[in-house]
Amino acid sequence: MSRVYNFSAGPAVLPECVLKSAAEEMLDYKGTGMSVMEMSHRSKAYDEIIKTAEADLRELMNIPDNYKVLFLQGGASQQFAMIPMNLMKNKVADYIVTGQWAKKAYQEASKYGKVNKIASSEDKTFSYIPDCSDLPISEDADYVYICENNTIYGTKFKELPNTKGKLLVSDVSSCFLSEPVDVSKYGIIYGGVQKNIGPAGVVIVIIREDLITEDVLEYTPTMLKYKTHADAGSLYNTPPAYGIYICGKVFKWIKEMGGLEAMKERNEKKAKILYDFLDQSKLFKGTVEPKDRSLMNVPFVTGDADLDAKFVKEAKAAGLENLKGHRSVGGMRASIYNAMPQEGVEALVAFMKKFEEENL
């Protein structure tokens, strides 16, 4: 068996031990005689899977008791509508637009009320995080929204914005479980799992209990009310059962690795190897302001589109997959999530050095 180093932005690399464990249980999960894919989501065996997954996530993130954990579907993109539908009491919200996904969330929310773009980095192709220490927060805003790590552009909020007492909602899809987080600073913290936690098809929403009400926008579908899912323990309808099972295994893996503090150290070490090379390279350069660099997503370019294409092609032949950058940035992007081993980053840097020597 030959495994490549997969730098995909998502769906992305998963821990090998998790994949092997799932493979061993594929035909017979713990003596049930069936796969998790086949079992009823109402069964005792599955009830244990979803409850254990929630308990482990609560432990990892130190989630306060007054927050609910919801395992939902529809990805982060469905949350772009679900958030305003459930939180817009005054029909006013403030959005900080630092990338494509924050922009899409802003555009979607605009369908439901008055949405103010109170800060943006679009003027420089989202290559930095704007100063959010003294923003013009709307007095009647129901919440302030951010995308904390920008998958496409490789930026990360190192400090949360000063919301001046307003509720903070954050999309953490591409930095989920990559470092410790104080959940109490957020009203809602959510993310699709397909980057750092599990397979595509699951979105995890961590929401403060007082925000779960029947007071939602008129015509909000039953399936798009947080209360529907909170009251039913994420089992209002058939959940993405197998995806949640894999997420649960990843939570166990992170605990075994030492938790979120250990993950942060591991991720900082990996990112430093790549950024240190980029900073001294004569051929490659990063596209993000150093102070705002993400530990998860690292875009870089040569400045020559043909050379970029040659690099991606030759890297693939060398077992370094999915390095092509997003079309809006061009060049390359290495996503180095929790499950990417340090050896993978070292192999990438070694290849970049070789490519530089051959093409300068």
C-alpha positions in Angstrom: 0.0 0.0 0.0 1.3 3.4 -1.0 0.0 6.5 0.9 0.7 10.0 -0.5 1.1 13.2 1.5 -2.3 14.8 1.0 -2.3 18.6 1.3 -5.9 19.1 0.3 -7.9 21.9 1.9 -10.8 19.6 2.4 -11.9 16.9 2.5 -8.5 16.4 3.9 -6.0 14.0 5.5 -7.2 11.9 8.5 -5.0 10.1 11.1 -3.9 6.7 9.7 -4.7 5.0 13.0 -8.3 6.3 12.8 -8.7 4.9 9.2 -7.2 1.6 10.2 -9.4 1.3 13.3 -12.5 2.1 11.2 -11.4 -0.5 8.6 -11.1 -3.1 11.3 -14.7 -2.4 12.5 -16.2 -2.0 9.0 -17.9 -5.3 8.9 -18.5 -5.9 12.6 -18.7 -3.0 15.0 -18.0 -4.3 18.5 -19.8 -7.6 18.1 -23.0 -6.1 16.6 -22.4 -8.1 13.4 -22.9 -5.0 11.3 -21.1 -1.9 10.2 -21.8 1.5 11.7 -23.0 2.4 8.2 -25.8 -0.1 8.6 -27.0 0.3 12.1 -30.0 2.3 13.2 -29.3 5.7 14.6 -31.8 4.8 17.4 -29.9 1.7 18.4 -28.2 1.3 21.8 -24.8 0.9 20.0 -25.2 4.1 18.0 -26.5 6.0 21.1 -23.2 5.2 22.8 -21.2 6.4 19.7 -22.8 9.8 19.5 -22.9 10.4 23.3 -19.2 9.4 23.6 -18.3 11.7 20.7 -20.0 14.6 22.4 -18.4 13.9 25.8 -14.9 13.7 24.3 -15.4 16.9 22.4 -16.7 18.6 25.5 -13.6 17.4 27.4 -11.2 18.5 24.6 -12.6 22.0 24.3 -13.6 22.4 27.9 -17.1 23.3 26.7 -19.2 24.9 29.5 -22.4 23.2 30.6 -24.6 26.0 29.3 -23.6 25.2 25.7 -25.2 22.6 23.5 -23.2 20.5 21.0 -25.1 19.8 17.8 -24.0 17.3 15.1 -25.8 18.6 12.0 -25.7 18.4 8.2 -25.6 20.9 5.4 -22.0 22.0 6.1 -20.9 25.5 7.1 -22.7 26.8 4.1 -26.1 25.9 5.6 -25.1 27.8 8.7 -24.8 31.0 6.7 -28.6 30.9 6.6 -29.4 29.2 9.8 -27.5 31.7 11.9 -29.4 34.8 10.9 -32.7 32.9 10.8 -32.2 32.0 14.5 -30.3 35.0 15.9 -31.7 38.0 14.0 -34.2 39.4 16.6 -33.5 43.1 15.5 -32.8 42.0 12.0 -29.3 43.6 12.2 -25.9 41.9 12.1 -22.3 43.0 11.8 -19.9 41.0 9.6 -16.1 41.1 9.3 -15.2 40.0 5.8 -11.8 38.4 5.6 -12.2 35.8 2.9 -14.5 34.0 0.5 -16.5 32.2 3.1 -17.1 35.2 5.3 -18.2 37.1 2.2 -20.6 34.3 1.3 -22.0 34.3 4.8 -22.4 38.1 4.6 -24.2 37.8 1.3 -26.6 35.1 2.6 -27.3 36.9 5.8 -28.2 40.0 3.8 -31.4 38.2 2.6 -32.8 38.2 6.1 -32.0 41.6 7.5 -29.7 44.6 7.5 -26.1 43.4 7.4 -23.2 45.8 8.0 -19.7 45.0 6.7 -17.8 46.6 9.6 -14.3 45.6 8.4 -12.8 43.9 5.4 -9.5 42.9 3.9 -10.8 42.5 0.4 -8.7 45.6 -0.7 -5.6 43.5 -0.6 -7.1 40.1 -1.8 -7.8 39.1 1.8 -4.1 38.8 2.6 -4.4 40.2 6.1 -6.7 40.5 9.1 -7.9 44.0 9.7 -7.5 45.8 13.1 -10.6 44.7 15.0 -9.8 46.5 18.3 -12.3 49.4 17.9 -14.8 48.6 15.3 -18.0 50.6 14.5 -20.3 47.9 16.1 -23.9 48.6 15.5 -25.9 49.4 18.6 -28.8 47.2 17.6 -26.7 44.4 16.1 -27.9 40.9 17.1 -24.4 39.5 16.6 -20.9 40.0 15.1 -19.7 37.4 12.7 -16.2 36.2 11.7 -14.5 33.4 9.8 -11.6 32.7 12.2 -9.3 30.9 9.8 -9.4 31.6 6.1 -8.8 28.4 4.2 -8.3 30.0 0.8 -6.2 32.9 1.7 -4.3 31.5 4.7 -5.0 34.1 7.3 -6.0 33.6 11.0 -7.5 35.8 13.7 -4.8 35.8 16.4 -7.0 37.9 18.7 -10.8 37.9 18.6 -12.5 41.1 17.7 -13.7 43.5 20.3 -17.4 43.1 19.9 -18.2 45.7 22.6 -20.5 43.3 24.4 -22.2 41.9 21.3 -22.6 38.2 20.6 -19.7 36.7 18.7 -20.4 34.0 16.0 -17.4 32.2 14.5 -16.9 29.8 11.7 -13.8 27.7 12.7 -14.1 25.1 9.9 -10.4 25.1 9.0 -8.9 25.6 12.5 -11.3 23.3 14.5 -9.4 21.6 17.3 -6.0 22.9 16.1 -5.4 24.8 19.4 -7.1 25.5 22.7 -10.1 27.8 22.6 -12.2 29.6 25.2 -15.7 28.6 24.1 -17.3 31.1 26.6 -16.2 34.0 24.4 -18.6 32.9 21.7 -22.3 32.7 21.3 -21.9 30.2 18.5 -18.7 28.5 17.4 -19.2 26.1 14.5 -17.5 24.4 11.6 -17.7 21.7 8.9 -15.6 18.8 10.0 -14.1 17.8 6.6 -10.8 19.8 7.1 -9.6 18.9 10.6 -11.9 16.4 12.1 -13.6 13.9 9.8 -15.2 13.1 6.5 -17.4 15.5 4.6 -21.1 15.6 5.6 -21.0 16.7 9.3 -21.1 20.2 10.7 -20.6 20.8 14.5 -22.4 23.7 16.1 -21.6 24.7 19.7 -24.2 27.1 20.8 -25.0 28.9 24.1 -28.3 27.6 25.5 -30.0 31.0 25.8 -29.7 31.4 22.0 -31.8 28.3 21.4 -35.4 29.6 21.2 -38.6 29.4 19.2 -38.2 33.1 18.5 -36.8 32.8 15.0 -37.5 34.5 11.7 -40.9 33.7 10.2 -40.9 30.9 7.7 -37.7 29.4 9.2 -38.0 25.6 8.3 -38.3 23.2 11.1 -34.9 21.6 10.1 -33.2 25.0 10.3 -34.2 25.8 13.9 -31.5 25.1 16.5 -34.2 24.2 19.0 -35.4 21.3 16.8 -31.9 19.6 17.0 -31.1 20.6 20.5 -34.4 19.1 21.9 -33.8 15.9 19.9 -30.1 15.5 20.9 -29.0 15.8 17.2 -31.4 12.9 16.3 -34.4 14.8 15.0 -33.8 13.1 11.7 -31.2 10.5 10.6 -27.9 12.1 11.3 -24.7 11.7 9.3 -24.1 8.6 11.4 -20.9 7.3 10.0 -19.3 10.7 9.8 -20.0 11.3 13.5 -18.5 7.9 14.3 -15.2 8.9 12.5 -15.3 12.3 14.3 -15.5 10.4 17.6 -12.4 8.4 16.7 -10.5 11.6 15.8 -11.5 13.1 19.2 -10.0 10.1 20.9 -6.9 10.4 18.8 -6.4 14.1 19.8 -6.9 13.1 23.4 -4.2 10.4 23.1 -1.9 12.9 21.4 -2.1 15.2 24.5 -5.1 17.4 23.7 -5.4 20.8 22.2 -2.2 22.2 23.8 -0.2 19.4 22.3 -1.9 19.9 18.9 -1.1 23.6 19.0 2.6 22.8 19.6 2.7 20.2 16.9 1.0 22.6 14.4 3.3 25.5 15.2 6.3 23.3 14.7 5.0 22.1 11.3 4.1 25.6 10.1 7.4 27.0 11.2 9.3 24.5 9.0 7.3 25.7 5.9 7.2 29.4 6.7 10.9 29.5 7.6 11.7 28.0 4.2 9.4 30.5 2.4 11.0 33.4 4.1 14.4 32.6 2.8 13.5 31.2 -0.6 14.6 33.0 -3.7 11.8 31.4 -5.8 8.8 30.9 -3.6 7.1 33.5 -1.5 4.1 33.5 0.9 1.1 35.6 0.1 0.0 36.6 3.7 1.2 39.3 6.0 3.4 37.4 8.5 1.5 38.5 11.6 -1.7 37.0 10.3 -0.4 33.7 9.0 -2.5 30.6 9.5 -1.0 27.4 11.0 -3.4 25.3 8.9 -3.4 26.8 5.3 -0.2 28.1 3.7 -0.6 29.7 0.2 2.6 30.5 -1.7 3.5 31.5 -5.3 6.6 31.7 -7.6 5.2 34.7 -9.4 5.1 32.8 -12.7 1.8 30.9 -13.5 3.6 28.4 -15.8 6.2 27.6 -13.1 3.4 27.2 -10.5 1.7 24.7 -12.8 5.0 22.8 -13.4 5.6 22.7 -9.6 2.1 21.3 -8.9 2.6 18.6 -11.6 6.0 17.5 -10.5 5.0 17.6 -6.8 2.1 15.2 -7.6 4.5 12.8 -9.4 6.6 12.9 -6.2 3.7 11.9 -4.0 2.7 15.4 -2.8 -0.9 15.7 -3.7 -3.5 18.6 -3.9 -1.1 21.5 -3.8 -2.8 23.7 -6.4 -3.9 27.0 -4.9 -7.4 28.3 -5.1 -8.2 30.1 -8.4 -8.7 33.4 -6.6 -5.1 33.4 -5.3 -3.3 31.2 -7.8 -0.1 29.5 -7.1 0.0 26.8 -4.5 -1.5 26.0 -1.1 -0.4 23.5 1.5 -3.0 22.6 4.0 -1.2 21.1 7.0 -4.0 20.1 9.3 -3.7 18.2 12.6 -3.4 14.8 10.8 -0.6 15.9 8.5 2.6 14.4 10.0 5.7 16.6 10.3 7.4 14.2 7.8 4.9 15.4 5.2 5.9 19.0 5.7 9.6 18.1 5.6 9.1 16.2 2.4 7.3 19.2 0.9 10.1 21.6 1.9 12.8 19.1 0.5 10.9 19.0 -2.8 10.6 22.8 -2.9 14.4 23.2 -2.3 15.1 20.7 -5.1 12.6 22.5 -7.4 14.2 25.9 -6.6 17.7 24.6 -7.4 16.5 23.2 -10.8 14.4 26.2 -11.8 16.2 29.4 -10.7 
